[in-house]
């Protein structure tokens, strides 16, 4: 169904941001994931990366910590997609969600993020997001990466997982695709633009943001 003819019951697409936090143990790359609650409206019981929708209070704090290429790609707005948050607000939301859901965060201005993926939730879901995914290294955190005592209760079973372990979990489809993408990056592979699963219109589309 085209964006302009969607049912009034179709939820609005909301800007969102997600952090894929990584660390290395004994030479193996690990990522931080947690499980959503069984009663959650969106993706119940699924294992996901920390993240969520933008809040009105998420200020545009600039894109410090992003490369020039990442900042330019993040600023691109797609035709037919409503809204389009400022890149600085997306960065702020990503870091806020990380701290809220895991209790982990970075000193002000110290986060180094890489914009690696974008996906819009398909129609027919109870919530729809235009989600941007950022890759970040746990080395710069301002606290113990194994201390989740300050985390909210939105995600349970927070754990650092090897990429093989993560693939065996109950994952949303988009998370499976993101895992494949970052597996390549963590092995030193190239990324010819940011992959973008665009479900904003009548037909799903895939392209790369260059």
Secondary structure, 3 states (H helix, E strand, C coil): CCHHHCCCCCCCEEEEEEEEEEEEECCEEEEEEEEECCCCCCCCCCEECEEEECCCCCCCCCCCCCCHHHHHHHCCCCCCCCCCCCHHHHHHHHHHHHHHHHCCCECCCCCCEEEEEEEECCCCCCCEEEEEEEEEEHHHECCCCCCCCCCCCCEEEEEEEEHHHHHCCCECHHHHHHHHHHHHHHCCCCCCCEEEEECCCCCCEEEEEC
